[in-house]
Amino acid sequence: MKVVTGVVGNDIHVVANRLIDLSLQARGYEVFNLGVNTYLEEFFDAVIETGAEVLLISSLNGEAEGWGREVPRLKAKYKKLDDVIMMIGGNLVVGTGNAEDIIPRYKGYGFDIVCHQVDLNTGLDSLEEMLIERNLK
């Protein structure tokens, strides 16, 4: 199972990015880590180039919301992303917000799994559950 991951936008949280990479590898995933300061187009290009089944985007500075609004437009442009599990996690808003408002917003942007301020292993367990539901694992 291939996963493309990285940190979206003007976010330089390299330590969290590395922890995600290591955690995915420990669970047996083949990881393509794009690093920090990654634009959405770079994520989508990498998914297509690698044939990844999962796209996991992280954000710790809250800028993901601005970038997330572009996902529907880009998904329409990148037709081959329909079957890709799209996951986002971290601190997904600038300032404070509650998951009851944030999760539906991001799902409306096109993400299948939204983990706002959720422990990394809990988030990855959610990914495992979705893969099982979709008979991919």
HELIX and SHEET records of a PDB file:
HELIX    1   1 VAL A   14  ALA A   26  1                                  13    
HELIX    2   2 LEU A   40  THR A   50  1                                  11    
HELIX    3   3 ALA A   64  GLY A   68  1                                   5    
HELIX    4   4 VAL A   71  LYS A   77  1                                   7    
HELIX    5   5 LYS A   79  LEU A   81  5                                   3    
HELIX    6   6 ALA A   99  TYR A  109  1                                  11    
HELIX    7   7 LEU A  120  GLU A  133  1                                  14    
SHEET    1   A 5 GLU A  30  ASN A  33  0                                        
SHEET    2   A 5 LYS A   2  VAL A   7  1                                        
SHEET    3   A 5 VAL A  54  SER A  59  1                                        
SHEET    4   A 5 ILE A  85  GLY A  90  1                                        
SHEET    5   A 5 ILE A 113  HIS A 116  1                                        
END                                                                             
